Amino acid sequence: MDAVEPLLQVHRPLVARGVAYLWLIAAAYLAVNAVQHGSGRTVAVSLLALAASAAAAYLFGLRPAVCEEVSTVVVRNPLRTTTVPWQAIAEVELTDVVRLRVGTQVVRCYAVARGGAASRMTRRPTGSGLLPLPAARPDPLAPARPAQPRAEQIADRLREQARVLGAAAAAAAPRSAVAGQPAGGALAGGALAGSGVATRWAPDAVTVGVLGVVCAVLAGVAR
């Protein structure tokens, strides 16, 4: 059985996730109300439409995430999951969403989109047993720095993680899978390594997506 790596931090779409939870609660209320007060075809159409919308809420609001692990970053998009080793990341870009550039391949992180208000990120404990150092007291004479948007904070963090953890992976494995090249991506100070990236269809997403499409089609037919 493969060991499960500890999560350093998980980044999720805050607004979309909140909207998805609110809609799931509303959908459950509407479903109960339809069963209690509706009749016949109206109930069936309502339940099918609500099921289809709940599937969309899960795929686009609850599933997307960027999960930092010790040796890899796992990008969960609506339908697929991509695992990228830190040392394979050549660049972290922020366009409409955060993008991880691995050689000629680009991994888009739909969980982290540009826009939104500035926020202060907190780091989850990694289980090392070490107590965090006390935060330095702010200098009252220092000029105030403008708040940084959340997407930019996450992009900067992923860029730094790729540099630091990629360098650690390069030190642990002096040679990469490509013969004659040192391990580590461009951010880790080594040659660009595009191997080790795995993209797969997520079984939960495919199942929910198929059920959502079927419910939407049946609701349209039953109207």
Phi, psi and omega in degrees: 000129182290141177288143179268125181285144177291145178275129175280316178194150179238128178252126182233160176284108189295310183293311181298324180292317178296318178297320181297316179297317179298319181291322178297321176295315179296321180295320178297318178296316181294325178295315178296318180296321179295320180293321184285324189244349180268181179202148173061224185296330181300318180295315181298314180298317180297314181294320179294317179295320179293322178295319178296318180291326177294322177297318178296321179297321179293313185293318187259345181248322186260326186282319185301136179194155171241112186253116178275125173243177184294317184251345183219165168241129183255119182257113179258109176260175185308321184240340184230158177237131180239131177251123184237122173295143181302320184287350179271349184282120178272326182200149174245119184244156176233107175247248171284330174223170173289135181233134176258120180263121180235096185063234177271356181266142178238125178256116181270133181254094184291345180287340183237096181258152177294149179107175181095166183284162177290149181214165178252120183277144174242148183255132178285148177294146183262000179083019181282343181088355181270139178279141179293148177291147178295143182290143180290144179287135180294143178280118182295340181268351181286144179292143181291137179264138179295143179295140183264133177304149185302318181298322178291322176300314182293319178299316178297319180295314180296323178298317180290320177298319179296323180289311185286307182289329175294321177294322178296320178293324179294323178291326180286330180234094186300334181237138178276178179293338178276120185299135175083005180237139177291151179287160178110141178279184182296325180286342179268000178089006181248190178285154181292125181239118183258001182277163177091355179277127182234124177241131181217153173290134181277122182303319181294320181292318180297316180298311181295320180296317179296316179297321178296317179295317179299316179296320179295319179295315180295324177296321179292322180290322185283348181294000000 
